[in-house]
């Protein structure tokens, strides 16, 4: 298996889309940047303190109260940062004996044009598609569940479709975070127009308080699956 070098979150850049279901890929990368790299964790949390979630974009950079953790890469139109992540335990059950450096990227092209940024990132870092992981929301997976995929169809996700077109392949890893709810099942029984309108409103809606709490556990699960790929 090719060595993973680049992890891409799918989402929309504007403030109005932050913490919406369609941006759960961005949200997971923020989780990685803030909690899985010792230097970032110290800067973002502060010694002995809980997470600080206030962030703003200033001159192409996304800042926390303490430190800029995302740098804007003009060439790819993406926010990027680098972290080290521990790999999964060995088969004998021993703890991980190594960590790997990876690049995290949040394309600022909007979801439907994610491929434009991903292609430029892959070219800039001289990476094959098999060295990429894409983190996405998924309407076919119930909220609270996650799934790993490789060399599979997009499932209708416009951002994933864009990446496949730009890379001219499906041979890359995907971490799919479920956002489906019962209301979505009902909408799919309606007319195509009403269904599509519901889906757009749904993916661009925010998570409830209880869902936000559940996401903490979901992200832990996604992280464990991620370490299996490194």
Secondary structure, 3 states (H helix, E strand, C coil): CCCCCEEEECCCCCHHHCCEHHHHHHHHHHHHHHHCCHHHHHHHHCCCCCCCCCCEEECCEEECCCCEEEEEECCCCEEEEEEEEECCCCCCCCCCCCEEEEEEEEECCCHHHHHHHHHHHHHHCCCCHHHEEEEEEEEEEECCCEEEEECCCCCCCHHHHHHHHHHCCCCCEEEEEEEECHHHHHHCCCCHHHHHHHHHHHHCCECCHHHHHHHHHHHHHHHHHHHHHC
